[in-house]
Each structure stands twice: as C-alpha cells, then as structure tokens.
Amino acid sequence: MRLLLRRSAVVIGNDNGGLRMMLGFRRGMATSCRAVLLPRFGDPDVLQLRDNVSVPDLKPNQVLVRTRAVSINPLDTRMRSGYGRSIFEPLLPLILGRDISGEVAAVGSSVRSVGVGQEVFGALHPTAVRGTYTDYAILDEDELAPKPASLSHVEASAIPFAALTAWRALKSTARIKEGQRVLVVGGGGAVGFSAIQLSVAAGCHVSTTCGGESVDRILAAGAEQAVDYTTEDIEVAIKGHFDAVLDTIGVPETERVGINLLKRGGHYMTLQGEAASLADRYGLAIGLPMSTAILLKKQIQYRYSHGIEYWWTYMRADAEGLDEIRRLSEAGKLKVPVEKTFPFTQVKDAHHAKEKGKIPGKVVLELD
Ligand SMILES: NC(=O)c1ccc[n+]([C@@H]2O[C@H](COP(=O)([O-])OP(=O)(O)OC[C@H]3O[C@@H](n4cnc5c(N)ncnc54)[C@H](OP(=O)(O)O)[C@@H]3O)[C@@H](O)[C@H]2O)c1
C-alpha cells in the first residue's frame, strides 16, 4: 500500500500511477473524485468531504464502481474512533466504508463476471484502506455481485457486509444444516437479522435474543423464538441445546450463556474477537501473538470443559456466499431494514445518528 499526500490532490491506497495528474477523466475513466477522508481518529467532526481524491489505476482483478449508496456499519464508526489504530494509523488519511451499491464504471483486464454499466452490490474486507465513502470505489471482482433487481441501491447497500459476516460464521465455520438448532444472540442488528434469515433459509430452527421492538420483525422472518433481552431472563426463556450459537454482542455474560446452551460438538462464534483491540493496546508485535494465545487457550479450555468449538469470526469476501445472498435477497428471503438515509454530504450527521444507538435498522448514505 502506498500513500502520498499532495497540496492539491490526495492519493490513497494501492495507487500505481502516483506521478500522473489526478484531476478529471482519462480515457473515459475518472481519475479523481469526491471522497470522505479520515485524516485522524476522533468524533464524526473529523470526517472531511474532499473533491480531489485520486482514483488509482485498476489491477487486473479489480472493478471501479460508481457509488450510489453506502450503508454505515459499526466498523465504520469504530474505525473512525480509533479501533484498529495499530494497523490504520500509519496509513492515514483513509477512506471509511465497506458496503456499496452502484454501477460498474470500469473493469480490470481479467474481470469476467461483471461488465461496464451493470448494477452491482458488495462489500470490501475489514482492513481495506480505500473504502466506499467515495464517488468511485474499487473492489476486487469476488467482492461484488449483480445487484438484486428488485432492490433499490439504498436497500441493496444495507446487506452485503452484515450478511457476509453471518454467512462466514454459519456456513463456513459452523456449516449449519437443515434441521439443526441455531441461536442468534442479538438478532435485532444487521448481522443478527441476516443470520436469522440465512438459518431459516437453510432449514434450521432459530431462536434469538433481541430488543422488544425487534420481536415481531424477527418472528415474521421465520425465527421460532425471540426473547426480549431487556425484560426476560435469557437463561430461563431459552430451552434446550443448540448446534450453533452466533453471538453478535460478545460480552462475557452472553458468551457464558451462549456456551452453556450448546450441544456437545456445537459451535460458539463471537463477532467480538480481541485481535484488533489487543494489537491497539500492546502494539502489533505483542498484541497479535497475545490474541492468538488467548484464542487457543479458550478453544482448548471449552473443548475439554464443554466439548464445543469456540471461534472468533470475521467478515471475509466470499463470491459463492455473496451470490447466495443475492439470490435470497432477490427472492425476498433476506432483507436488512433501512431506518434513515442521508445525502453523502451529510456524512457527519449520519455518523452521529448511527452512534446514538437504538436505531433499529441501517443508516445509509446516498450519492447522486
Ligand atoms: N467480526 C466481524 O467481522 C464483524 C462484522 C460485522 C459486525 N461486527 C460487530 O458485530 C456487532 C453487530 O453488528 P451489526 O452490524 O449487526 O450492528 P447493528 O446493526 O448496529 O446492531 C446492533 C444491535 O445489537 C442489539 N443489541 C444490543 N445489545 C444487545 C444485547 N445485550 N442482547 C441482544 N441484542 C443486543 C440491538 O438490537 P435491538 O434493536 O433488537 O435491541 C442493536 O440493534 C457490532 O459490534 C459490530 O462491530 C463484527
């Protein structure tokens, strides 16, 4: 990754044409555009909308996407506040944003699955430095799929990052199968709600914990039990044993309850792995080996004490998963509700709104 700051133009990420002029268009392809930069960590007011940010040349497997909508994930607001600083601080300024829905503006020489002009949606991996808060985002071919035709760009942009995170846990890690029991801790959020719908589509029996306002939506999506964590005792309300527990909250209490509700051979998966926070606290050289040791210790401990598999799971690009997510979304079987949209220029307000909490759906930025 190369980063170069100039007086009049900003170059971010894997640019391999850094010495060329970066304004306007070249051979019909945008060479500069608007983007929201994160120059330092802090509150939403540190975000800067700039209009002369360079668009790097594409690598053979990359796709240039004209952005129409970007949903805000908790990772965006956490990164803005300094989560992952051990990785990202040397790379500032960076562009936030993982999710995208838009149109293909150009493709690299080896790209075959999408073509110029096609509507696509997808998500960047968690450590990408040039994110999607920009008129022109760059994603690898396997991070994109055709946008479900029945969804608007706003609706489509709410889905990929959350659904791919759920897919990775349930399909790649726990390998859930028809007839199995799945517990989703935190089914009201984007990842939890996606996990419920993916499990229902796989023919599983699903229980979940969520806030009272989410109960009806979750039961309508096919969950068999939705326990309001604000008024009920989860340990009393949820009976029996599960094949897989996806814990989107991942605090010690939900981890304890989730593990105790598993069958022998079941999988406990938390989204709150400690690798980044330990690296931030102790530096990469100490924090990463420390996190590996902690994870290994927990895996061995729970294998012996409970006979279960313990995992920290992370979002990962998965072309097959994204294609299935597209198919389910097109069929109306996978939705992530959008609560509020903001024009791209009001990105600070959008981050403030997301951080107020208690927003029962996604916040989305719209680009014209
Ligand atoms: N490891 C990874 O790669 C990865 C990827 C994506 C997300 N994440 C993390 O996973 C978490 C969820 O992400 P998201 O996109 O789904 O967030 P989100 O859409 O903002 O949802 C958060 C939801 O959590 C629910 N909640 C809060 N406390 C709860 C509790 N004690 N029990 C049950 N539910 C509770 C609330 O649901 P109600 O409205 O029903 O109260 C809230 O809507 C975030 O911390 C995010 O950073 C990690």
The ligand as an SDF file (V2000), in Angstrom:
LIG
                    3D

 48 52  0  0  0  0  0  0  0  0999 V2000
  -16.1200   -9.6400   13.4420 N   0  0  0  0  0  0  0  0  0  0  0  0
  -16.5660   -9.0390   12.3300 C   0  0  0  0  0  0  0  0  0  0  0  0
  -16.0160   -9.2070   11.2010 O   0  0  0  0  0  0  0  0  0  0  0  0
  -17.7910   -8.1770   12.4250 C   0  0  0  0  0  0  0  0  0  0  0  0
  -18.5250   -7.9020   11.2530 C   0  0  0  0  0  0  0  0  0  0  0  0
  -19.6920   -7.1420   11.3890 C   0  0  0  0  0  0  0  0  0  0  0  0
  -20.0830   -6.6680   12.6300 C   0  0  0  0  0  0  0  0  0  0  0  0
  -19.3080   -6.9340   13.7200 N   0  0  0  0  0  0  0  0  0  0  0  0
  -19.7210   -6.4370   15.0510 C   0  0  0  0  0  0  0  0  0  0  0  0
  -20.9480   -7.1070   15.3870 O   0  0  0  0  0  0  0  0  0  0  0  0
  -21.7820   -6.2270   16.1160 C   0  0  0  0  0  0  0  0  0  0  0  0
  -23.1500   -6.1590   15.4290 C   0  0  0  0  0  0  0  0  0  0  0  0
  -23.0010   -5.5650   14.1540 O   0  0  0  0  0  0  0  0  0  0  0  0
  -24.3000   -5.0970   13.3620 P   0  0  0  0  0  0  0  0  0  0  0  0
  -23.8720   -4.5700   12.0470 O   0  0  0  0  0  0  0  0  0  0  0  0
  -25.3330   -6.1640   13.3950 O   0  0  0  0  0  0  0  0  0  0  0  0
  -24.7760   -3.8750   14.3010 O   0  0  0  0  0  0  0  0  0  0  0  0
  -26.1610   -3.1120   14.3800 P   0  0  0  0  0  0  0  0  0  0  0  0
  -26.9460   -3.3320   13.1260 O   0  0  0  0  0  0  0  0  0  0  0  0
  -25.8420   -1.7340   14.8070 O   0  0  0  0  0  0  0  0  0  0  0  0
  -26.9750   -3.8730   15.5340 O   0  0  0  0  0  0  0  0  0  0  0  0
  -26.6900   -3.8050   16.8780 C   0  0  0  0  0  0  0  0  0  0  0  0
  -27.9010   -4.4510   17.6030 C   0  0  0  0  0  0  0  0  0  0  0  0
  -27.4730   -5.1040   18.7610 O   0  0  0  0  0  0  0  0  0  0  0  0
  -28.6330   -5.3250   19.5460 C   0  0  0  0  0  0  0  0  0  0  0  0
  -28.2320   -5.4600   20.9500 N   0  0  0  0  0  0  0  0  0  0  0  0
  -27.5240   -4.5790   21.6990 C   0  0  0  0  0  0  0  0  0  0  0  0
  -27.2910   -5.1160   22.9310 N   0  0  0  0  0  0  0  0  0  0  0  0
  -27.8730   -6.3580   22.9350 C   0  0  0  0  0  0  0  0  0  0  0  0
  -27.9660   -7.4270   23.8930 C   0  0  0  0  0  0  0  0  0  0  0  0
  -27.4150   -7.3180   25.1260 N   0  0  0  0  0  0  0  0  0  0  0  0
  -28.5930   -8.5680   23.5400 N   0  0  0  0  0  0  0  0  0  0  0  0
  -29.1530   -8.7060   22.3240 C   0  0  0  0  0  0  0  0  0  0  0  0
  -29.1010   -7.7360   21.3630 N   0  0  0  0  0  0  0  0  0  0  0  0
  -28.4650   -6.5880   21.6700 C   0  0  0  0  0  0  0  0  0  0  0  0
  -29.5960   -4.1900   19.2720 C   0  0  0  0  0  0  0  0  0  0  0  0
  -30.7580   -4.8360   18.8230 O   0  0  0  0  0  0  0  0  0  0  0  0
  -32.2310   -4.4100   19.2980 P   0  0  0  0  0  0  0  0  0  0  0  0
  -32.5760   -3.2300   18.4110 O   0  0  0  0  0  0  0  0  0  0  0  0
  -33.0530   -5.5980   18.9980 O   0  0  0  0  0  0  0  0  0  0  0  0
  -32.1340   -4.0380   20.7650 O   0  0  0  0  0  0  0  0  0  0  0  0
  -28.9230   -3.4660   18.0870 C   0  0  0  0  0  0  0  0  0  0  0  0
  -29.8440   -3.1830   17.0660 O   0  0  0  0  0  0  0  0  0  0  0  0
  -21.0580   -4.8710   16.1930 C   0  0  0  0  0  0  0  0  0  0  0  0
  -20.3870   -4.8210   17.4320 O   0  0  0  0  0  0  0  0  0  0  0  0
  -20.0500   -4.9560   15.0570 C   0  0  0  0  0  0  0  0  0  0  0  0
  -18.9190   -4.1570   15.2910 O   0  0  0  0  0  0  0  0  0  0  0  0
  -18.1810   -7.6730   13.6540 C   0  0  0  0  0  0  0  0  0  0  0  0
  1  2  1  0
  2  3  2  0
  2  4  1  0
  4  5  1  0
  4 48  2  0
  5  6  2  0
  6  7  1  0
  7  8  2  0
  8  9  1  0
  8 48  1  0
  9 10  1  0
  9 46  1  0
 10 11  1  0
 11 12  1  0
 11 44  1  0
 12 13  1  0
 13 14  1  0
 14 15  2  0
 14 16  1  0
 14 17  1  0
 17 18  1  0
 18 19  2  0
 18 20  1  0
 18 21  1  0
 21 22  1  0
 22 23  1  0
 23 24  1  0
 23 42  1  0
 24 25  1  0
 25 26  1  0
 25 36  1  0
 26 27  1  0
 26 35  1  0
 27 28  2  0
 28 29  1  0
 29 30  1  0
 29 35  2  0
 30 31  1  0
 30 32  2  0
 32 33  1  0
 33 34  2  0
 34 35  1  0
 36 37  1  0
 36 42  1  0
 37 38  1  0
 38 39  2  0
 38 40  1  0
 38 41  1  0
 42 43  1  0
 44 45  1  0
 44 46  1  0
 46 47  1  0
M  CHG  2   8   1  16  -1
M  END
$$$$
